[in-house]
């Protein structure tokens, strides 16, 4: 089977093994941090969460990188990506360590929120670096398989970290609940920095390192660099369409995420029982992550028969089968099954979009492309947070809203399919200048 052969081939590439190791270790730390944030923002006994509160917390966590994100792409295309991963992991270890210290000494306040915001921005930046560097060590024929393995196993590692963090929250004494998962994340980020040293200094690119560019000149050139990248992606066709489609689908994902938080907190459990709500949220998110895992297997197999754009459409439509379950009922069992199916569609489409952007974008623009990717990714969820305040009840679940989300995905899938057909199924020939 081609999948088995590709997996064996990838395992023989030392740089791929190292890059995968960095992702798994660091994203386990991300899961620990996310569990801590879920406890702080949504599942503290004193927090009686409503739609506005959840939306505000998500915007606080996502909006900063949407603002600073455009400025990161040029650096990914100018600076050694291996060194960026090394320094970045050490920086976020320090930030999360400082967050834990603030929580244990002065409690939740502006310093904690500021440190968390900066750390989350660094996290997203480093994920862009990982995505931009992958095509430098893997040929295009095996890129989709690599994209199935690296981000999805990274997501599974993040989920495992989150589960461990939730278990800490439920089992540790009250004084240690808020900081335990954060301290564990510090150790994991430091370990990830050590794994990065197994890569050569120039192994992840970029192809042309601009050693003379300092911070001020790079910032001054950012606007022109980003404008050039946007023009390139639009003219190239396929990567621009894939990014737009991803952003629209991420809006739907954001709406479903807020639904889960509110339903677990206020509908499926008694609002005053935050620990039960946290456990239910972990179960529902676990089902979605399990769907992501199945997408790891299905996507490379599908690639043997269909193109990545076709797979995007199939995943969007297939994922709505799970969403239709949420239209019908809000029982825990049914929601768990529906979210599993939805998770397959979300991750399968994302793997294909990653592959399209990587394969159809020249290396000179790849860092900026993934910076734009992350900005769209986070901005779509911020928009979902704003819309949720207007349309979702405090219990999260609404049959009407769920039905509208299904129709939105159908329209996105149809629009993307038509646009790709007009391009002839492939990118336009655009000079990378």
Secondary structure, 3 states (H helix, E strand, C coil): CHHHHHHHHHHCCHHHHHHHHHHHHHHHHHHHHHHHHHHHHCCCCCCCCCHHHHHHHHHHHHHHHHHHHHHCHHHHHHCCHHHHHHHHHHHHHHHHHHHHHHHHHCCCCHHHHHHHHHHHHHHHHHHHHHHHHHCCCCCHHHHHHHHHHHHHHHHHHHHHHHHHHHHHHHHCCHHHHHHHHHHHHHHHHHHHHHHHCCCCCCCCCCCCCCCCCCHHHHHHHHHHHHHHHHHHHHHHCHHHHHHHHHHHHHHHHHHHHHHHHHHHHHHCCCCCCHHHHHHHHHHHHHHHHHHHHHHHHHHHHHHCCCCHHHHHHHHHHHHHHHHHHHHHCCCHHHHHHHHHHHHHHHHHHHHHHHHHHHHHCCHHHHHHHHHHHHHHHHHHHHHHHHHHHHHCCCCCCCHHHHHHHHHHHHHHHHHHHHHHHHCCCCCCCCCCC
